[in-house]
Amino acid sequence: MASYLQIENISKSYGPKVLFENIGFNINEGDKIALIAPNGTGKTSLMRILAGKDKSDSGGKIMFLKDIRIAFLEQEYPFDPEKSIFDQIMTSSVEFTKGLDQEHLWEYERRVVKFLTSFNLPNPEQKMKELSGGEVKRVALSQMLATDAEFFIMDEPTNHLDIDAIEFLEGYLSRSRCTLLMVTHDRYFLDRVCNTIIEMERGAIYTYKGDYQNYLEKREERIANYNAETDKVRNILRRELEWIRSTPCARTGKARYRVNAFYDLKDRAEQVHTTSQVNMNELKGATRLGTKIINCKDLSFYYGEDCYLDKFTYNFQRYERVGIVGRNGAGKSTFLNILTGRITDDQLSGSIERGESLKIGYYHQSGMNFNPDDTVLDIVNDTWLLNRFLFPHEMLNNKVEKLSGGEKRRLYLLTILMQQPNLLILDEPTNDLDIVTLNILEEYLKEFGGSLIIVSHDRHFLDKLVDHLFIFCGNGLVKDFVGSYSEYREYIKEYEAEQKSAARAQEKAEKEKNSKEASKAANFTQKKKLTYKEQKELEQLEKDLESLAEEKAAIEESLSSENMEFEQLQKASERIAEIIELTDEKEMRWLELSDNL
């Protein structure tokens, strides 16, 4: 099995902070690896070094297998807002496409269109400036996947994606024979795609074969073994300390050696491994909540001609836990802005009433408006809370601009929880948070003493926390589903299978019916007298309709071919539209002649 990537002795520091030092690991063909590490420990820095956009402080070696195709996905996708989706992808792909001949270039373009369609971006001519953050991420993924690279390196590929897009990407990567290294916090995605987990902790690398559960078990075992070894060292240290105190240290060289060894033991004995915990249960509880939370009656909201909420009626209850899901742009964040009063009552039709004791804590995607020159302590002036929220003493005077994305999110979340809300509204809280923080956050939210509304694309997070779901279906329609997200997806899959089966049965019945009616009409035509010209026209129409149906079926079959060039794909789509129009015209004329009999 070929080695696709070998890393030896690479290091990265920012000022006095050492992210990792002299680390190394190997990735073989077929490996699908998730890289896990706490926020601020250098995951993105490592990915940038691998992509050639940053350098190791210590030199070291990064060796990719010669001649393999490598594709990188960074967290932020740079783009020109005035370009179309297709032009943006082709511009960004110039390093990949410059060596391709015309035939392979057309093949790449065809794959781009295919992935855009799969990610529900069917119009390649749409301007980039018109896209949401999730849609921009889908453009970046389409560009990367269309390269058909042997080795994909991805930094948080599921961030900002809706669940449909996540499940498509998950299915594609799990079936693909590609080799993969990715940073992710999505535990379901990790479990269903990856076969290996690499953990980066305290500047060292640990490798675990198997799924996420196996990683948790083996990690706990490793920590227990480490701490047990530390206890042994402490016992030896205790005996050595007794010897030191009772023995004149300068008598022999052997004694001096033993003294030096004592100080080495002392350093090792102080290295106890403790898993960092966000001790959120020590935060103050939620403010007391009255019987009225938020009552909505016939709420509707339009932006221009687009409907985001259509006659929504619901009374939120004390202590209930609601998950909100739906595609990007379906109106989820708009709905939260309505509940919190950011969209005012005079912009709405219908009514909304909020309880007098209601105190909302709203964690929203664009809420981190920190002054970059402020320190951590400037923002939250409580060292006790900061220490328990994974901000140790040495970080308190760090400026916000020096924090990682996940550390900023963690600090922002703390500012919300400190307000003691009794209704906690979380809009995509899991983006950029590491898995350790997510696990602790979930445990806290399970015990939260108020009501909870969560918009999230993290299926694991929703399954652990919510009792029912609001499904945003588009065009303002909201459906209530009682159950977990996984139960909802199973229901949808069964429902879609039933619908397809029913559609096939109906199509078959309609074909049989149309066949009988066409035969009957043909016989009737022969029995009744038409003009010679009309008779010939009717016969020709029947031949034309049959021919058009056969041509449409043939084109539809060719569209599923892997070998169709981009221009052929466009022409085929245009021809299908022409066939549908011609068929409608000829069917109308056929009915007209039949009625004249």
C-alpha positions, 0 to 999 in steps of 0.5 A, a space after each residue: 500500500 502506497 504512502 500518500 503523505 509522510 510528515 516528520 518533525 514539523 513545528 508551529 508557534 505563535 509568539 510564546 505559544 507552542 501549537 505543536 513541536 516536532 510532530 509526525 505521522 503517515 497517511 497511506 492510500 485508502 486511509 480516511 482520517 479525521 484530525 481532532 484537537 481542542 480549539 487553538 491547538 493548531 489544526 488549521 495551522 497544520 492544514 495550511 502548512 500541508 497546503 503550502 500556505 504556511 511553513 513549519 518553524 523547524 523545517 522538517 519534512 512533508 512528502 507527498 507521493 509523486 504525481 498524485 492529484 491533491 485537492 484542498 478545502 480551506 474553511 474560507 473560500 475566497 471569491 469574486 462576488 461579481 463572478 458567476 458560480 461557474 466562472 468563479 470555479 474555473 478561475 479558482 481551478 486554474 492551477 488544476 486545469 492549466 495542464 489539461 487538454 480540451 477533452 479532459 477540460 470538458 470532462 472537468 466542466 461536466 463534473 463541476 455541473 454535476 456536483 453543483 446540481 447534486 448540491 442543489 445549485 442548478 444555475 451555474 450562471 448565478 452570481 456569487 454575491 447572491 449566495 448564502 454562506 452555505 451555498 458558497 461552501 457548496 461551490 467550494 466543495 463542488 470545485 474540490 470534488 470535481 477534480 476527482 483527486 486521489 487525496 482530499 484534505 479538508 478543513 471543517 467541510 460540513 461547516 455552514 452546510 444544511 443537512 441535505 448537503 451534509 448527507 450527500 457529501 457523507 454518502 459520496 466520501 464514504 463510497 469513494 476510494 479517495 484518501 482523506 484527511 479532514 478536520 471536523 467536529 461533526 461526529 456522525 459525519 466522522 463516524 460514517 466516513 472515517 476509519 482512523 482518528 488522529 488526535 493532536 493534544 499538547 503538541 503530540 500526535 496519537 492515532 486510533 484505528 476505528 470509529 468515534 466510540 473506539 476513539 473515546 474508549 482508547 483515549 480514556 485508556 491512554 489517559 488512565 495508563 499515563 496517570 497510573 505511570 505518573 503515580 509510580 513515578 511519584 512513589 519512586 520520587 517519594 523514596 528518592 526524596 527521603 534518601 536526599 534528605 538523609 544523605 550528604 549529597 556531595 559524597 560521591 559522583 554516584 550520589 550527584 548522578 542520583 540527585 540529578 535523576 531526582 530532579 528529572 523524576 520530579 518534573 515527570 511526577 508533576 505531569 498529570 493528564 487531566 481532560 479539560 472540562 467546561 464546568 458549566 454546571 457551576 454557572 448560575 441557573 436560568 432566571 425563573 420562567 413564567 407560564 407564557 413564553 412566546 405565543 404566535 398566531 397566524 404569523 406571516 413574513 415576506 421579503 419582497 415577493 419571497 415568503 419566509 413564514 406563512 400563517 405560523 401558529 404556535 405557543 411555546 411551552 416552559 422547558 420544551 426543547 425545539 430543533 429547527 432544520 431546513 435547507 439554507 435560505 428556507 427562513 430559519 434565521 429569519 424565524 429566530 429574528 422574529 421571535 427575538 424582536 429583531 424583525 419588528 411587529 410592523 413588518 409582520 402580519 398576525 400577532 406575537 406575544 412574549 411573556 413578561 418574565 421572558 429573558 432571551 439569550 440569543 447566540 446567533 451566527 453574526 453575534 461576535 462583535 468583539 473589539 479586536 484590541 480587547 483582552 479575554 478578561 476585558 470581555 468577561 471580567 470573571 477569572 473563576 468563570 473563564 478558568 472553568 470555560 477553558 481559558 487558563 490564567 495565561 490566556 486572560 490577557 490575550 487579545 481577541 484577535 489572537 484567539 482561534 475561531 473556536 476560542 472566540 465562539 466559546 468566549 461568545 457563548 460564555 457571554 450569553 450564558 452569563 446573562 442567565 436567560 430562561 429561553 436560550 436560542 442557539 443559531 448554529 452553536 456547533 460551528 468551529 467548536 471542538 468535540 470536547 467543548 461540544 460534549 460538555 455543552 451538550 451535558 450542560 444543555 441537558 440540565 438547562 432550567 429553561 426553554 431551548 430553541 436550536 437551529 443546527 445542522 449537527 445531527 448528533 447535537 440535535 439527537 441528544 437535546 431536542 424533543 421535536 423539530 420544526 421543519 422549514 420546507 420553504 415558501 413559509 411552510 413549517 411542519 412540526 415533527 415529534 421525535 429526534 432528527 434521526 427518527 425524522 430522517 428515517 421517516 422521510 426516507 420511508 415516505 420518499 420510498 413510498 412516494 416513488 413506488 406510488 408514482 411508478 404504479 401511477 405512471 404504469 396505470 396511466 401508460 396502460 390507460 393512454 395506450 387503450 385510449 390511443 387504440 380506441 381513438 385510432 379505431 374510431 378515426 378509421 370508422 369515421 370520415 375525415 377529409 383525406 388531408 385531416 386523416 393523413 395529418 392525424 396519422 402523422 401526429 401519432 407517428 410524431 408523438 411516438 418518435 418524440 417520446 422515444 427521443 426524449 427517453 433516449 436523451 434522458 438516458 444519455 444524461 446519466 452517462 459519465 462521458 457526456 461533455 459539457 456542451 453536449 449536456 447543455 444541448 441535451 437539456 435544451 433539446 428536452 425543453 424543445 421536445 416537451 413544447 413540441 409534444 404539447 402542441 402536437 397533442 393539442 392538435 391530435 385532440 382537436 382532430 379527434 374531437 372533430 370526428 
